[in-house]
Amino acid sequence: MNADCPGAASRHFSRMAASAKKIRWGVLGYAKIARESVIPAILRSGNSEFVALASRDPAKLAESAVRFTGGHRTYAGYEELLRDPAVDAVYVPLPNSLHAEWTIRAMEQGKHVLCEKPLALDAAECRRMIAAADKHGVKLMEAFMYRYTDRTRKVVETLRSGVLGEVKFLQASFRFLLANPASIKLQSVLGGGALYDVGCYPVNFAGLVADTVAHAAPGAVRPESVAVQCVREGGVDLLFSALLRYPSGLVASLHCGFNAHKRIGAEIVGTGGVLEIPDTFFDPPGALTLTRGEERTRIAVTESDRYRAEVEDFAAAILENRAPQFGLAETLRNAEVLDRLFAASR
């Protein structure tokens, strides 16, 4: 999207010349996913550096200096970090309700942004964020790290091979038991709820399958109808199940929740076979299982480093002035489908 915005992009690219082809990252907020997954991934990457952290909690800034000893700068305010000219890209792991505000503020300062999913609370916010990225000539990507695993690659390869025949049905689940009553995931004002937190993964997976079997561009295929069941408590959804029907006749059964045991997996059913995908959104080694008649075949999956791969692709997209592998067309489609699911649940 930004190849057509040479002015701001070229100026920003020139500023990065002194960074020895490494993207210098700042992080807005010291969330668990930042400190345990993404900052370590930046440190493991070959084309990125962790240079700055902003948090409104002094104790978290102090803890970061102990955990990460490379000498990153710390800021007590997000705006201070965004004004740092030595930061090229920003990772945003803030509560969902703050994604749009701080992503747009970062882009207004010329920063590229990798933002946690869901990128926005609705499609309208999503469009404003995409427009801001275009206006300021920077890259923007939603952090769907599962798209950078060998497991996902093998799913797409199997679908493209045609071995499943005509794909008729898929089911995908991502749920866990949330035992912390103080979690921000349970606060509606912060964009909490199961559909935003984990349900967005099955929705994205269904879109990936629908695009692939239709030989369509990423983000092109949308469901023609949706039906839902939802259990709410305290203003947020604790359980959300949906049926989506696509123009090809494909039906997707999607499920997420906070109120029962962990369950993560998917299967894709076609006229020629069934593909089972355990640990669909994770990156351990394992296998997919392909069943055709009475024959069952294991498709080996190697261990992946999904967060590092995500960081490296986004950094490479900046350095090479190209789009990242996971694009905004899919992000916008996901936001539109989430809007439809929420509307159907009221």
N, C-alpha and C positions, 0 to 999 in steps of 0.2 A: 504494500500500500504506500510505502514511503519512497519508493524509487522515483515517483513522480513529484517529489518535494525536494529538489536538489539544493535549494538555498540553505535552509536551516540544517539539513542533514550534512551538507558538505562542511559547513562551519563547525558543526559538532565533531565531525570526523577528524578535522584538522586539529582540534583541541586534544584529541586522543593520541596523536602521533607520538607524543613523548612517553606514552605509557607502555611502550614496547609490545604493542599488539595485545595488550591485556585490558579487559574492561574492568574499571574500578567501581566496585559495588558499595552502595550504602543501603542500610536496612532500616525501615521505619517500624519500630516496635520490636520488642524482644519476646515475641510469642514462642510457644513450645516448638512449633514447626520451624521457626527461624533458627533457634539455638540448637535444636537436635538434628535437623535435616538440611535446611538450605544453606546456612552459613558454613557448616562442614563441607557441603557439596561445592560451594564456591572455593573453599580452601583446597579441595582435591582437584579442582578443574585445571586444565592446562591453559586457559585463555582468560582467566578472571582473577581478581584480587578483592579481598574484603578489606575496605578502607575506613568505613564509618558506620556507626550505629546511633540511632536516636531512640530514646525512651524517656517517658515522663517520670519514671521510677528510678531514683538514684541508686537504689540497691541493685537493680537489674544491670545498670551500667557498670557498677563495681564488679558484679558477678561475671559480666562478659569479659572484663579485663583479665580475670583469673582463668576463665575457660579458654579464651582465645588470646594467645600471648603474642600475636604478630604486630601489635602496636596500632590497632585501629583507633581512629578518633571517636570520641563520644560526644553526643549532643543531648541536652535536656529538652529540646524542642524540635519537632519535625521540620519546621520552617528553616531552622539553622542548618540542618543537614542539607536541605534542598538548595540552600544558597552556596554550598561548598563547591567551588569550581573543579575540585579534584575528584568529584563523584560523577561518573558517566551514566550509571544505571542504578535504579532503585528497585528493591524488592519490597512489596507491600503485603505483610501478613496481618494487618489490622483486622478488627471485627468487620464483618460484612457490611455493616451500615456505613463504614468509613472508607470503603474502597474507592468509590467514585470521587469523593472530595479530595483525598490525598493523592490519588493517581493523577487527577487533572492538575492539581497544584504542582506535582512533580514535573509533569510534561510542560507546564507553563515555564518552568525553570530550565527547560531543555534536556531533562533527564529521560532516558528510556525506562520503561516500567515493565517489570514482571510482577503481576498482581495475583494473589491467591484467588482460587475459585470460591464461590461464583464471582466473576468479575464485577457484577453489579447486582442490585436488588431487583431490577426489572430491565426490560429491553430498552425503554426510553433512556435510562441511565447509561446503558451499554452504548447506545448510539452517540450520546454526548461524549463519552470517553473516546470512542473511535474517531469522532470528528476532531477532538482535541489533539489526538496523535497525528492526524493528517495536517492540521493547522500548524503544529509546532515541529513537524518533520522528524518525529521520533518513533521508535518501535514500541509497540504495546503487545503483551501476550498474557493470556490467562494460564495459570499454573496447573494444567492438567498433566501431572508428571507421569501418569500411567501410560500415556501415549508414547513414552520413550523407553518402553521395555521390550525385551525379546518376546515376551508372552503376547503383547499386542501385535507385534510384527507377524508372529506365527498365525494369529487369528486372521489377519488381513490376507496373508498368503494363502491360507486354506480357503477362505471365501473366494478369492480370485481364481483359484484352481478349478472351481466348479464342481468339486467332489461332493459337495452337499446337495447338488441339484438345485431346484428352485426353493429358496429359503422362505418358509411359511411362518415360523414362530421363533421368538427368542424370549428368554427370561433372564433377568439380571437383578441381583440383590446386593445391597451394601447396608448392613445394620450392625449395631452393637448396643450393649447395655450401658447407658450413661448413668453412673452412680454418683456423680458430683452435683448436688442440687444448686450449687453456686456457679456452675459453668456458664460462660457467656453463650454457649450453644442453646441455653434455655431462656435467654432473654430476648423477647421480641423486639425491643427497641434497638438492639444491636444486630438485628438480622439473624436471629437464631432459628432453630427448627431443623428437623431431619432432612427435609427436601433440599434446602440450601446447603447443608453441611455435607451430607453423603449421597443424597438422592440425585444430585447433579451428575454424579459419575454414571449410574445406570442410564440416565437420560442421554448423556454424551455417547455412551457405548452404543445405545440403540441407534443414534444418529450415524455413528461410524459404520455400523452394519448396514443400515438402510442406504447410505451413500455408496458403499462398496458393491453391494449386490445390484444396485441400479446403474453401476458404472458412471456415477454422477460426480460432479465436482464436490469437494468437501463443503458441507453446510447447505447443499442444494435441496435435499429431500426433507420434507416436513410431513408430520402426521396429518391425515385428513380428519381424524376424529380422536377424542380422548375421553376416558371415563376414569373416575377416581374414587377411592375410599380413604378417609383421613381420620385420625384420632388426634385431637388437640387437648392440651392442658396448659394452663397458664399463658395462653396467647400464642403458643407455638405448636407445631405439629410434632408429635412423638412417633407417629407411624404414618406412612404415606405409601399407598399402593396405586398403581395406575395401569390402565390398558391403553395402548396407542395402536391405531391402525394406520398403515401407510398406503399410498396409492397403489403399490404393487400387490396389495393384499396381505403383506407381512403384518403380523400382530406381535407387539412387544408387551410383555408383562414385567413391570418394573416395581421394585419394592425397596423401601429404606425405613430405618427406624432407630430410636434410642431406647425402646422400652422392653427389649428382650435380648436374648443371647446373640453373640456375634455370628454373623452369617454373610459370607462374601463369596459370590460365585456367579457363573452364568452358563447358559447352554444355548446353542443355535440349532434349530431343527429344520431340515430341508427334506425334499422328496427323495434325496439320495443318501442321506446320512444325518448324524447328529454329532456336534462338536461340543464337548464339555470343557469348561474353562475354570478351574479352581483358582482361587486367589487372583481374580480377574484384574484387580486394580493395584496389585503389589508386584514385587520384583524378585522373589526367591526362585531358585531353580526348581524344576518340576516337570510336569508334562500336561499337555492337552490330551484328551481322549477322543478319537474319531471312531464312531460306530457306523458300520455299513452292513446291514443284515445281521448276521451272527458274528461278523468279524470286528474285533476291537483292536485299534492301532494306537500306540502311544506316540505322540509328537513331542520330542524332547524340547524343553525350554531351559535356556541357560540363565544364570543369575545376571541381573542387570543392576546398574547404578542409576536409577531413574532420575534422582534429583541432580546428580552431576551431569547426566546427558541433557536434561532440560536446561540447566544453566549454560552449558557449553554451546548448545544450539542457539540459545538466545544471544549469547555474547558473540558467536560467529555471525549471526544475522546482522548485528550492529557493525562489526568489523568489515563484513563483506557487502554491507548495504543491500541486504536481501530480506525477504520475509522469513520468519521462523517457520519450522516445520508444522507447528500447530497454529493455524491461522484464525483470524478474527471472524471469518464467515461462519465457522463452526461455533465460535463463542456467541455470536449474535443469534444464531439458530437455537442454541441451548437456552438463552435468556427468553426467547419468544415462547419456547415450549414450556419452560417453567412458569411463565405468565399464564399460559393456557391451563396448566395443571392447577395452579392456585385459584384461578377463576372458577374452574369446575368444582373445586372443593368447598366453595362458599354456599 
